[in-house]
């Protein structure tokens, strides 16, 4: 009896509602050009990453790793390859 009540409760909650269905037959979505798409999915260049870092104030609060942008700018020549690799790895595989 309990099993039947539980089943009936959830059945009424999750049964498909009969009603109007949304149709998208004549809806035209904006889209970007192939060139714009290529630009959005390509890897970050060193220049792009450096410009983003340099556009941030050096004394901005440190991140979870304890380093602020002043440290990153000061150490750029040593750590730039790792930062660019991390940015591109996240861009391709991150969520």
CORURJO-V153935 format. One line per field, one symbol per residue. ss: DSSP state (H for helix, E for strand, L for the rest). Layout:
ss = ???
This chain:
ss = LHHHHHHHHHHHHHLLLLLLLLLLLLLLLLLLLHHHHHHHHLLLLHHHHHHHHHLLLLLLLLLLLLLLHHHHHHLHHHHHHHHHHHHHHHHHHLL
